[in-house]
Amino acid sequence: LVFCPFKSRLSFQKRLLSNESGMGRKGGGGGGGGGDEDVKRDKPLQAVLLADSFTSTFRPVSFETPKVLFPLGNAPLIAYTLEFLASNDVKQVFVFCISHAEKIREYIESSGWGLRMSIEILSSSVCTSAGDVMRDLDQRGVIESDPFILVSGDVASNIDLKPFIESHKERRKESSSNIMTMLLSRSGRNARCRTHADDLVVGIDDSTKQVVVFQDDPAAALMALPKVVLTERDSVTLHTGLQDLYIDICSPEVPICFSDNFDYLTLRKGFVASEVANIELGQYIFAEILEDAGAPAASYAAKAHDPKCYHAMARDLTHRWLYPIVPELPLGTSAALNAPLKRCHVNSWTNQPQPAWAALNQQPAAPPGDESAAAAAAAARA
């Protein structure tokens, strides 16, 4: 037996060449089959929603109820993820379930999400990791859009992905090896929605935004920095205060990488860390930091890693950090399509109907000029 460590990578390259040659034959005529490539890129935007986190942070509660169906405000967690995808013009969502697939299917079918986008439930009883899920997706061949969105089912966000998708497409035009863009945020090491076990260190090329260092190992006392990272690049910044939002913009080659490398069990410590470390033959992964990319200051994203993060997300929702997704919005129903959105925590002292919290306070809103009544109403609201 002869062991070849580059066999999987070579087979991956052969598959890419066969796909490119196949597109050339389908396109017909001159131009190397560019017509078929344009058709592929024009396909509706797809997304893969991972309904299982493959962690035990919510056990034993998650033995009976899947985490994506845990309530957050007046809707389950998965409703916020679907709303995030629908607001970014995603037309087709593949919800991949391992456990409690019937409960998740029952929720999707009984809700009104089918009116906004196509949702297909995929399940498998043999997948035990996120890597197995990606390999299963590659075997099914359901991913057709380039790019597609990969997100966890316990993520709540109001980020506008359109500029990041366009940046990813521009990188793909430069090189077919640019297969993935991660979204990160400068939340600091003590962020509410960051786990205590998170010890993420990310090295990003300042000019290209390529990830050249990726390490998330709390047990590691030292970090090895490849010499080639410093010799071949003008400027690299090592970040220790970034929060991984677990929102990825991926190309169809990402599932192929998992199929050709069965050692990839996780998305971050397995796939991303290995591809970044494999400088010679690895694929290129990029990172977009929301604050540096010009995203609006009101952009929000959080993942329910554990009960601590889950509690922080509930507080952020009631404090309206997810606006325009507010607790009053009936997510997952047909009424949400025509629901008026307004900042109902701001009182403009008009003749309009008072917001819900005014009735709960049991204090009438004071008219202009009545300073004593206005002070009493403000004290009641506080």
C-alpha positions in Angstrom: 0.0 0.0 0.0 1.3 3.4 -1.0 0.0 6.4 1.0 -0.3 9.6 -1.1 -1.2 12.7 1.0 -2.1 14.7 -2.1 -4.5 12.2 -3.6 -7.6 13.9 -2.3 -6.4 17.3 -3.4 -5.6 16.0 -6.9 -9.0 14.4 -7.2 -10.6 17.7 -6.2 -8.6 19.5 -8.9 -9.7 16.8 -11.5 -13.3 17.3 -10.6 -13.0 21.1 -11.1 -11.4 20.6 -14.5 -14.1 18.1 -15.5 -16.8 20.6 -14.4 -15.1 23.4 -16.4 -14.8 21.3 -19.5 -18.4 20.2 -19.1 -19.5 23.8 -19.0 -17.6 24.4 -22.2 -19.3 21.6 -24.0 -22.7 22.7 -22.9 -22.1 26.4 -23.8 -21.4 25.5 -27.4 -19.5 27.6 -29.9 -16.7 29.9 -29.0 -15.9 31.6 -25.8 -15.0 28.4 -23.8 -18.6 27.8 -22.6 -19.0 31.2 -20.9 -22.7 31.2 -21.7 -23.4 28.2 -19.5 -21.4 29.7 -16.7 -23.5 32.9 -16.9 -26.7 30.7 -16.7 -25.2 29.0 -13.6 -24.5 32.3 -11.8 -28.0 33.7 -12.7 -29.8 30.9 -10.8 -31.8 31.9 -7.8 -29.8 32.4 -4.6 -29.8 29.3 -2.4 -29.0 28.7 1.3 -28.2 25.8 3.5 -29.5 26.0 7.0 -27.9 23.6 9.5 -30.7 22.7 12.0 -28.2 20.7 14.2 -25.2 22.3 16.0 -23.6 18.9 17.0 -23.0 20.2 20.5 -24.3 19.3 24.0 -24.6 22.8 25.5 -28.4 22.6 25.8 -28.8 19.0 27.0 -31.0 17.5 28.5 -33.6 20.0 27.2 -32.5 19.4 23.6 -33.2 15.7 23.9 -36.9 16.5 23.6 -37.0 19.8 21.7 -34.4 20.8 19.0 -32.5 23.9 19.7 -33.8 25.6 16.6 -37.3 25.4 18.0 -36.4 27.1 21.3 -38.5 30.2 21.8 -37.0 33.6 21.3 -39.6 36.3 21.9 -42.7 35.1 20.2 -41.1 32.8 17.6 -38.6 29.9 17.5 -34.9 30.5 16.8 -35.2 29.1 13.3 -37.8 31.7 12.4 -35.2 34.5 12.9 -32.8 32.7 10.6 -35.4 32.2 7.9 -36.4 35.8 8.2 -32.8 36.8 7.8 -32.5 34.7 4.6 -35.8 35.9 3.2 -34.8 39.6 3.7 -31.6 38.9 1.7 -33.6 37.6 -1.4 -32.8 33.9 -0.8 -35.2 31.9 -3.0 -34.5 28.4 -1.9 -33.5 27.0 1.5 -32.3 23.5 2.3 -32.9 22.8 6.0 -30.7 19.9 7.0 -31.8 18.0 10.1 -30.3 15.1 11.9 -32.5 14.7 15.0 -36.1 15.8 15.5 -36.6 16.1 11.7 -40.3 15.5 12.0 -40.8 18.3 14.6 -38.9 20.8 12.4 -40.8 19.7 9.3 -44.1 20.1 11.1 -43.2 23.7 12.1 -42.1 24.6 8.5 -45.3 23.1 7.0 -47.6 24.8 9.5 -46.0 28.2 9.1 -46.2 30.7 6.3 -42.6 30.6 5.2 -43.6 28.8 2.0 -45.2 32.0 0.7 -41.8 33.8 0.7 -39.4 31.1 -0.5 -39.0 27.5 -1.3 -38.0 25.4 1.7 -36.9 21.7 1.5 -36.3 19.6 4.5 -33.3 17.2 4.1 -32.6 14.6 6.8 -30.1 11.8 7.3 -29.6 9.3 10.1 -26.0 8.6 9.3 -24.5 12.1 9.6 -22.8 12.7 12.9 -20.9 16.0 12.1 -21.1 19.1 10.0 -18.6 17.5 7.7 -20.9 14.6 7.1 -23.7 17.1 6.2 -21.5 18.8 3.6 -20.5 15.5 2.1 -24.2 14.5 1.9 -25.0 17.7 0.2 -22.3 17.1 -2.4 -23.7 13.6 -3.1 -27.2 15.0 -3.5 -26.1 17.6 -5.9 -28.7 20.1 -4.8 -26.4 23.2 -4.7 -26.7 25.1 -8.0 -26.3 28.7 -7.2 -22.8 30.4 -7.0 -22.6 31.5 -4.3 -24.9 30.0 -1.7 -25.4 31.0 1.9 -24.3 28.6 4.7 -25.8 29.5 8.1 -26.6 27.8 11.4 -30.3 27.5 12.4 -29.8 29.3 15.7 -28.5 32.6 14.2 -30.5 35.8 14.5 -29.3 38.7 12.3 -30.5 41.8 10.4 -27.3 42.1 8.2 -27.7 43.1 4.6 -25.7 40.5 2.7 -25.9 42.0 -0.8 -22.6 44.0 -0.7 -20.7 41.0 0.7 -22.2 38.7 -1.9 -21.0 41.1 -4.6 -17.5 41.2 -3.1 -17.4 37.4 -3.1 -18.5 37.3 -6.8 -15.7 39.8 -7.7 -13.1 37.5 -6.0 -14.5 34.5 -7.8 -13.9 36.3 -11.1 -10.2 36.8 -10.1 -9.7 33.2 -9.2 -11.8 30.0 -8.9 -9.8 29.1 -5.8 -11.5 31.9 -3.8 -14.3 29.7 -2.5 -15.5 31.1 0.8 -16.2 34.4 2.6 -16.7 34.5 6.4 -18.5 37.2 8.2 -16.9 38.5 11.5 -17.6 41.3 13.9 -15.5 43.4 16.3 -17.5 42.5 19.4 -14.5 42.3 21.8 -13.4 39.4 23.9 -16.1 40.1 26.6 -19.1 40.3 24.2 -22.4 39.1 25.5 -22.9 36.6 22.7 -19.4 35.1 22.8 -18.8 31.9 24.6 -16.2 31.6 27.4 -14.4 28.8 25.4 -14.0 31.0 22.4 -10.3 31.8 21.9 -10.4 32.7 18.2 -7.2 34.2 16.6 -7.6 35.3 12.9 -4.8 36.6 10.7 -6.2 38.7 7.8 -4.2 40.2 4.9 -5.0 43.9 5.0 -5.0 44.4 1.3 -6.9 41.3 0.0 -8.9 40.3 3.2 -7.6 36.7 2.8 -7.5 34.6 6.0 -3.9 33.5 6.4 -4.1 32.4 10.1 -7.0 30.7 11.8 -6.8 29.1 15.3 -9.5 28.5 17.9 -7.9 26.3 20.5 -8.2 27.5 24.2 -5.7 24.9 25.3 -2.9 26.2 23.0 -0.5 28.4 24.8 1.4 29.4 21.7 0.5 30.0 18.1 2.7 29.0 15.2 2.9 31.6 12.5 4.2 30.3 9.1 7.2 32.2 7.8 5.7 32.5 4.3 2.8 34.5 5.7 5.3 37.3 6.7 7.6 37.1 3.8 5.1 37.1 0.9 2.6 39.7 2.2 3.0 43.4 2.9 0.7 43.6 5.9 -1.1 41.0 8.1 -3.2 41.8 11.1 -3.7 39.3 13.9 -7.2 39.7 15.5 -8.1 38.3 18.9 -11.3 40.2 19.6 -13.4 39.1 16.6 -16.6 37.2 16.9 -17.5 34.5 14.4 -21.0 35.1 13.2 -21.3 31.7 11.5 -22.6 33.2 8.3 -20.7 32.1 5.3 -20.9 32.9 1.6 -19.7 29.8 -0.2 -19.1 28.5 -3.7 -20.2 25.1 -4.8 -16.6 23.8 -4.4 -16.9 23.9 -0.6 -19.0 20.6 -0.4 -16.5 19.1 -2.8 -13.7 19.9 -0.4 -15.4 17.9 2.3 -16.1 15.0 0.0 -12.4 14.8 -0.9 -11.2 15.1 2.7 -13.0 12.9 5.2 -10.9 14.3 8.0 -13.0 17.5 7.9 -15.6 17.0 10.7 -16.2 20.6 11.6 -16.6 23.8 9.6 -14.1 25.9 11.5 -11.5 23.8 13.3 -11.6 21.2 10.5 -12.2 22.8 7.2 -11.3 26.4 7.6 -8.2 25.8 9.7 -6.9 23.1 7.4 -7.4 25.0 4.2 -5.8 28.2 5.6 -2.8 26.2 6.9 -2.4 24.4 3.5 -0.8 27.4 1.8 0.5 25.6 -1.3 -2.6 23.5 -2.3 -5.4 24.9 -0.1 -8.3 26.9 -1.3 -8.5 30.6 -0.4 -10.9 31.8 2.3 -11.6 35.4 3.0 -13.1 37.3 5.9 -15.3 40.4 6.0 -15.4 42.4 9.2 -18.7 44.2 9.4 -17.2 47.4 11.0 -14.4 47.6 8.4 -16.7 46.8 5.4 -18.9 49.8 5.9 -21.9 47.9 7.3 -24.5 50.0 9.0 -23.9 50.6 12.7 -27.3 48.9 13.5 -26.1 45.6 12.0 -26.6 42.7 14.4 -25.8 39.0 14.4 -25.6 36.4 17.2 -25.6 32.7 17.6 -27.1 30.7 20.5 -24.0 28.8 21.4 -25.0 28.1 24.9 -27.6 29.3 27.6 -25.5 32.4 28.2 -25.6 33.5 24.6 -29.3 32.5 24.4 -30.1 34.8 27.3 -28.1 37.6 25.7 -30.0 37.2 22.4 -33.4 37.4 24.3 -32.3 40.7 25.9 -31.1 42.1 22.6 -34.4 41.3 21.0 -36.4 43.1 23.6 -34.0 46.0 23.4 -34.7 46.1 19.6 -31.1 45.5 18.4 -32.6 43.3 15.7 -34.7 46.0 14.2 -36.7 45.8 11.9 -37.2 42.3 13.4 -39.1 43.2 16.6 -41.0 41.1 19.1 -44.3 42.4 17.7 -43.6 41.0 14.3 -45.5 37.8 13.7 -42.6 35.8 12.1 -43.6 32.8 10.1 -47.2 33.9 9.4 -48.9 35.4 6.4 -49.6 38.5 8.5 -45.9 39.2 8.6 -45.9 40.0 4.9 -48.0 43.2 5.4 -47.1 44.0 9.0 -46.2 47.7 9.5 -42.7 48.2 10.9 -42.1 51.3 13.0 -40.0 52.2 16.0 -42.8 51.9 18.5 -40.5 52.7 21.5 -40.3 56.3 20.3 -43.2 58.6 21.2 -43.6 61.6 18.9 -46.5 63.1 20.9 -49.0 63.1 18.0 -52.6 62.0 17.8 -51.6 58.6 16.5 -52.5 55.5 18.6 -50.2 54.9 21.5 -47.7 52.0 21.4 -48.3 48.8 23.3 -46.0 49.7 26.2 -47.9 52.8 27.0 -51.0 50.7 27.9 -48.9 48.3 29.9 -47.5 51.2 32.0 -51.1 52.3 32.7 -50.0 55.9 32.5 -51.6 58.1 29.8 -49.2 59.9 27.5 -48.8 63.6 28.5 -49.7 66.3 25.9 -47.2 68.9 25.0 -46.7 71.6 27.6 -47.8 69.5 30.6 -44.4 69.1 32.3 -45.6 67.5 35.5 -47.6 64.8 33.6 -44.7 64.3 31.2 -42.3 63.7 34.1 -44.7 61.2 35.7 -45.1 59.3 32.5 -41.3 59.2 32.0 -40.8 57.9 35.5 -43.5 55.2 34.8 -41.8 54.1 31.6 -38.4 54.0 33.4 
